[in-house]
Amino acid sequence: MATKFKVRKGDKVTVTTGRDKGKVGEVVSVMRKESRVVVQGVNMVKRHTRPTQASAGGIVEKEASLHISNVAHIDPKSDRPTRVGIRIEKGGRKVRYAKRSGEAIDL
């Protein structure tokens, strides 16, 4: 069974380790079975593609995946990396929040 993460598509994250350390981007996709995420504009790799009827081919640059442990959420208040917690609001709704500032991440 795939594990559950506190990072979702559309979240603003920063890279904590590796050659792209310090870069900030938006999560494009989350691969739960592989424990990996794809972040927009981060970990760019070049792929040599063969021409097809749909595309011309050539060298294409695209994002490769990162391990989920190498990214951290960005605090909406201070724009610094933070951990994420889950709390239950008054209406019984679960909300993710930034532990650094206490600010809710998804509203």
C-alpha positions in Angstrom: 0.0 0.0 0.0 1.2 3.5 -0.8 2.1 5.7 2.1 0.3 9.0 2.8 2.3 12.3 2.6 1.7 15.8 3.7 2.9 17.2 0.4 0.3 17.6 -2.3 0.1 18.7 -5.9 0.2 22.5 -6.1 2.2 23.0 -2.8 5.1 25.5 -2.8 8.2 23.6 -1.6 12.0 24.2 -1.4 14.7 21.6 -2.1 16.8 20.9 1.0 19.6 18.7 -0.4 21.4 17.9 -3.7 22.6 20.0 -6.6 19.4 22.1 -6.6 19.5 22.9 -2.9 17.7 26.1 -2.1 15.5 26.2 -5.3 11.8 26.8 -4.8 9.0 25.5 -7.0 5.5 24.2 -7.1 4.8 20.4 -6.9 3.7 19.2 -10.3 3.0 15.6 -9.3 3.3 13.2 -6.3 4.3 9.5 -6.9 3.1 7.9 -3.7 4.3 4.3 -4.5 7.8 5.5 -5.2 7.9 8.2 -2.4 8.9 10.8 -5.0 7.7 14.3 -6.2 8.2 16.3 -9.3 8.9 20.0 -8.7 8.5 22.6 -11.4 11.8 23.9 -12.7 13.9 21.8 -10.4 16.2 18.7 -11.1 16.2 19.4 -14.9 17.5 16.6 -17.1 18.0 16.2 -20.8 16.3 13.4 -22.7 17.1 12.5 -26.4 13.8 11.8 -28.1 13.2 10.2 -31.4 11.0 12.2 -33.9 7.4 11.0 -34.1 4.3 12.3 -36.0 3.4 14.4 -32.9 6.8 15.9 -32.1 10.0 16.9 -33.9 12.3 15.1 -31.6 15.8 16.2 -30.5 17.1 17.0 -27.0 14.2 17.8 -24.6 14.8 19.3 -21.1 12.3 18.2 -18.5 11.9 17.8 -14.7 13.0 14.6 -13.0 11.6 13.4 -9.7 13.1 14.0 -6.3 12.7 11.9 -3.2 10.0 13.3 -0.9 12.5 13.6 2.0 14.5 16.1 0.0 11.8 18.8 -0.1 10.2 21.0 2.6 7.1 23.1 2.6 7.4 26.8 2.4 5.7 28.7 5.3 3.0 31.0 3.9 3.9 33.7 6.4 7.7 33.8 6.5 8.6 32.1 3.2 11.0 29.8 5.0 11.0 25.9 5.2 8.7 24.4 7.7 7.3 21.1 8.9 3.6 20.4 8.4 1.1 19.3 11.0 -2.6 18.3 10.8 -5.2 19.7 13.2 -9.0 19.4 13.3 -10.9 22.7 12.9 -14.2 23.4 14.8 -16.4 22.0 12.0 -14.5 18.6 12.2 -12.5 19.4 9.1 -8.8 18.3 8.9 -6.5 21.1 7.9 -2.7 21.1 7.2 -0.8 23.9 9.0 2.8 25.2 9.1 4.4 24.3 12.4 6.7 27.4 12.1 3.9 30.0 12.2 0.7 28.0 12.9 -0.8 29.3 9.6 -3.2 27.0 7.7 -1.8 25.7 4.4 -5.0 24.6 2.7 -8.1 26.6 3.1 
